[in-house]
Amino acid sequence: MVVFYAALYALAPTDRPVIIADSPGYLAVGRWLTGAGEIPQQLSPFYSWFYGAVFAVPYSITPDLDVAYAFGVALNCVTGGVLFVLLDRIVRRAFPDLAPRLATVLAISGACWAGVSIQVGQIWPEIVLAAMVAGWTLAILRLGAGAARAPLELSLITVVMFATHHRMAGAILVAGALLASHARRTGLRQVVAPFLVLAGGLALTLLVDRVVKDALYPRGAADVPFRLALDAPDLVLQVLIGELWATAAATGGLIALARSFPRERSMVLPALGAAFVLTALLGAAQLGAALEAGAAFRGDFFAYGRYVSPFVPVLVVLGAARLVTSRRWSVAGVAPAAVIIASALQLTVNGTTLGGFTVPLQVSGLLGMGIFGVPLDLVRPSLLACGFAVALAVLTDRVRPGMLAGTIAAVTLLVAAGGAERISNYLGRADDGGDHIVSFLDTLPSDVPVYVDPSTGSGTFELLQMMRPARRFRAQAADARSPMAYVVHGQLWSPPPRAEVTTVSDVGAFQVLSCVGDQCPRPTR
């Protein structure tokens, strides 16, 4: 594990944030909290304050943006090790009869899961949330075992998860239901304090979030998604329906895993049952997706893609442990794989967002191998590899029972390593494009404004502001009768004939256009 995450750290471009990621949004929060200066933002915010506050540590030492980014990557790598420890404890607690060595192998598989590990180089909280979900699962296991402090532990970690990112809102509802169920068995007095912590933590998180966002963004920007939901309820309904069938298909396979859990009396969870643990995990993931879709947030990652990826390592480890401990390949054990593969194939349809553009939902989303919402070359061979891996696992387990765990670990490590290498190359190309963008901006006169196309994402706009605070950047197109530089993503621009357009850079994922004329380019969607 140490070597694996050290290699991921070495692959990450730690000299500065990559120009296409969400990193600048969280870095801006930490920068403001330490009083190191604030960068006026012009785009709607969705960066929660708790994860951004982590970067107050490096900013309190030095205002260097590169140091803060390298600190975040190092934190992600350390968190990957913590995730491994927590997954190991989950397997040993839920399956006490499982051999310790097998439990460790399965924990490695979950901690190295490609959808989590390849995000180490990004300053966003996916891998941190994965570790928190593992801790949340341990709290549920302890609650089922009757531990006295478990209700309070569950409330605290639920609040921290929500403060880290609001997509964990579903965990609040699930935690409340678990505490209510616990109160029916033990009495109301046992859950009064945990419920107060849950409610108070939720209120405090929302209050601090509003203060930070109002300081960094135009007042009222945080309410834009909710206004969209009110102004276009038909689009919200369309998103919910469009995503519901995809997530329902994927969830069906995982629920089959829950149903195949052993129900022997020797289980540690006599009250809740191991199946209920998986139900809680799935409920938190699904409710979080539904709540964000209802608030008019993006729907392109809801089908077990990046937005739900923190739940995947625990689900993988518990499902694999169940298969390892199963003495026969029953229909209940094989059905989940078939449902998951079928769900993966149907995810090739387009998902929609309220922003007016579509992002393809790839197979990589369900398998936890895709980030950025763009197709990766890893997708097609990995499907074939997974098919062969399942066949190999069946054969090896029949010949030598117990080899399934080793097969799972080997395949996971290979896929994770391949995904990390491909992501590193992709980020490297994008970083080269960022170098060209910055170099080009430095050649422009200071009075030439720069228009940043919103399709590049808020991260591009914020990072350019951080790196060149003296330059004027615009997130909305101006009259454009004077010279203006354009930073655009992909091929979204159709220059009119009377505009003099020069392509300065098309390295990586970006184009930089220099435009002079009465009719400078406008985005076409």
Secondary structure, DSSP 8 states (H G I E B T S, - for coil): -HHHHHHHHHHS-TTS--TTSSHHHHHHHHHHHTTS------S-----HHHHHTTHHHHHH---HHHHHHHHHHHHHHHHHHHHHHHHHHHHHH-TTS-HHHHHHHHHHHHT-HHHHTTTTSSSSHHHHHHHHHHHHHHHHHHHTT-TTHHHHHHHHHHHHHHH-GGGHHHHHHHHHHHHHHHHHH-GGGTHHHHHHHHHHHHHHHHHHHHHHHHHS-TTGGGHHHHHHHH-HHHHHHHHHHHHHHHHHHHHHHHHHHHTS---TTSS-TTT-HHHHHHHHHHHHHHHHHHHHHTT---TTTTTSGGGGGGHHHHHHHHHHHHHH-SS--HHHHHHHHHHHHHHHHTTSEEE-TTS-EEE--HHHHHT---TTS--TTHHHHHHHHHHHHHHHHHHHHHSTTHHHHHHHHHHHHHHHHHHHHHHHHHHHHHHHHHHHHHHHHHS-TTS-EEE-GGG-HHHHHHHHHH-TTS-EESS-----S-EEEEEETT-B---TT-EEEEEE--TTEEEEEEESSS---B--
